[in-house]
Amino acid sequence: MSRLDPLFQLVLPFLIVGAIVVLARWASHTGRSFVPRTAHRGKPDEYGLLVPVAAPADNEEALRLTTLLDRAGVRNTLVQTTQGPRIMVWGDQAPRARTLLRGHTQP
């Protein structure tokens, strides 16, 4: 057993470094990046299940309208699209959101 100890001490660091290299290569080639891609603007109809319900003219109006929807319990988000800012809601909440926003948006 005493003859294997020096050999084991010589090989063990190489095995550990080899395992770390294999693990690092596997982790870096999973197809996903830890750095998110930059978001790009899309057309209002390119947001999946979200539906545009308002097109605010400026940030002040957008804040006022999103606050109104938040207080009513309607989940919403402000999106910068290629056609300007849009307030988006889930499709099933769109009729309610449009009803709440009717009369509150500037022509």
Contacts in CASP RR format, 6 or more apart in sequence:
PFRMAT RR
TARGET T0000
AUTHOR 0000-0000-0000
METHOD contacts of the structure
MODEL  1
MSRLDPLFQLVLPFLIVGAIVVLARWASHTGRSFVPRTAHRGKPDEYGLL
VPVAAPADNEEALRLTTLLDRAGVRNTLVQTTQGPRIMVWGDQAPRARTL
LRGHTQP
41 80 0 8 1.000
41 81 0 8 1.000
41 82 0 8 1.000
42 81 0 8 1.000
42 82 0 8 1.000
43 81 0 8 1.000
43 82 0 8 1.000
43 83 0 8 1.000
44 52 0 8 1.000
44 79 0 8 1.000
44 81 0 8 1.000
44 83 0 8 1.000
44 86 0 8 1.000
44 88 0 8 1.000
45 52 0 8 1.000
47 79 0 8 1.000
47 88 0 8 1.000
49 90 0 8 1.000
49 91 0 8 1.000
50 77 0 8 1.000
50 79 0 8 1.000
50 88 0 8 1.000
50 89 0 8 1.000
50 90 0 8 1.000
50 91 0 8 1.000
51 88 0 8 1.000
51 89 0 8 1.000
51 90 0 8 1.000
51 91 0 8 1.000
51 94 0 8 1.000
52 79 0 8 1.000
52 81 0 8 1.000
52 86 0 8 1.000
52 87 0 8 1.000
52 88 0 8 1.000
53 76 0 8 1.000
53 87 0 8 1.000
53 88 0 8 1.000
53 89 0 8 1.000
53 94 0 8 1.000
53 97 0 8 1.000
53 98 0 8 1.000
53 101 0 8 1.000
54 65 0 8 1.000
54 86 0 8 1.000
54 87 0 8 1.000
54 97 0 8 1.000
54 101 0 8 1.000
54 105 0 8 1.000
55 83 0 8 1.000
55 84 0 8 1.000
55 85 0 8 1.000
55 86 0 8 1.000
55 87 0 8 1.000
56 62 0 8 1.000
56 65 0 8 1.000
56 78 0 8 1.000
56 85 0 8 1.000
56 87 0 8 1.000
56 105 0 8 1.000
57 106 0 8 1.000
59 85 0 8 1.000
61 105 0 8 1.000
61 106 0 8 1.000
62 78 0 8 1.000
62 85 0 8 1.000
62 87 0 8 1.000
64 104 0 8 1.000
65 87 0 8 1.000
65 101 0 8 1.000
65 104 0 8 1.000
65 105 0 8 1.000
66 76 0 8 1.000
66 78 0 8 1.000
66 87 0 8 1.000
68 100 0 8 1.000
68 101 0 8 1.000
68 104 0 8 1.000
69 76 0 8 1.000
69 87 0 8 1.000
69 89 0 8 1.000
69 97 0 8 1.000
69 100 0 8 1.000
69 101 0 8 1.000
70 76 0 8 1.000
72 96 0 8 1.000
72 100 0 8 1.000
74 89 0 8 1.000
74 93 0 8 1.000
74 96 0 8 1.000
74 97 0 8 1.000
74 100 0 8 1.000
75 89 0 8 1.000
75 90 0 8 1.000
75 93 0 8 1.000
76 87 0 8 1.000
76 88 0 8 1.000
76 89 0 8 1.000
76 97 0 8 1.000
77 87 0 8 1.000
77 88 0 8 1.000
77 89 0 8 1.000
78 85 0 8 1.000
78 86 0 8 1.000
78 87 0 8 1.000
78 88 0 8 1.000
79 85 0 8 1.000
79 86 0 8 1.000
79 87 0 8 1.000
79 88 0 8 1.000
87 97 0 8 1.000
87 101 0 8 1.000
89 97 0 8 1.000
END
